[in-house]
């Protein structure tokens, strides 16, 4: 039992030492991940507002505004997703060959 606890502490320490040099990049990656998650939640809400506006067909101005907002959020989401991949790719390569 003591060997398992010692082994797990040693493994966690090794993982921490492995990730410590890239801690800034990992922090940025997690911030981007949170932003992308929030945008993924906002997109269905925007789509529902668009559907309700079209169903009510009262005014055209809200339809245009929500369509533009949805387009901007999708573009921003794509940009954040590219940045996520750009940050994580260099982090994954050097560790494949480390033992």
N, C-alpha and C positions, 0 to 999 in steps of 0.2 A: 504494500500500500504506500509506503514511504517512497519507494522507487518511482511509482507512478506520479506522485506529486512532484518529486524532484525532476522527473522527466518532462512533465508538462510545464513547470516553471522554466526549465532550460529551453524548451521549445518556444515559449512565449518571449523569452529574452532574446533568442536568436531571431525571431520574427521582428521584434522591435528594432534590433540592431540592423536588420536587413532593410527595413522601411525608413529608418531615421534619416538617411541622406536625401531621400525624396519626399520628406514630410511636407515641404512647401507645395510641391506639385500635387501631392495627394489632397492637401487642403483645398487647393483651387479646383481639383476634380470633384470633390464632394460639394463644393459651393455650386459648381455648374450642374451637378446632378440634382440638387435641390431645386434650382431654377427650372431645369427641364421638367421635373416632376410637377411643379406648380403650373407650368404652361400646359402640360398634358392634361391636368385637371380643368384648366380654363377653356380648352378647346371644345369639349362637349357642351359646356355651358353656353359658349358663344354660338355653337350650332343650334342649340335648343332655342335661343333667343331669335336667331334668324328664322327658324321654322315657325315660331309663334308670330313673328312680324309678318311673314308671308301669309300665314293663315288668316291673320286679322286684316291684312292688306289695307290698313287705314292710311298710313303715310309711307312715302318712299324714302324720306330722309333717314329714318332710323335703320332701314334696310341697308342703305349705302354705308352708313357709319359703322354698323356691326360687321358688314362684309369687309370693309377696309381694316377694321380692328382685327378680324380673324386672319386676314392676309398678313398683316404685320406680325401678329403673334406666331403664325406658322413659319414665317421667314426667320424671325428671331429664334424660334425653336430649332430650326435647321442649322443656323449659325452656331448656337450653343452646342448642338450635338457634334458638329464638326470640330469645335474646340475641345470637347471632351475626348474625342478620338485622337486629336493631335497631341494632347497632353499625356494620355495613357499609353500610347504606342511606344515612345522611347523608354518608358518605365518597364514595359514587359520584355523587351528584347535582351538587356544584359543579364537578367536573372535566369534566363533559360539555361545557360551554360554554367551557372554557378552551382557548386555542390555544397 
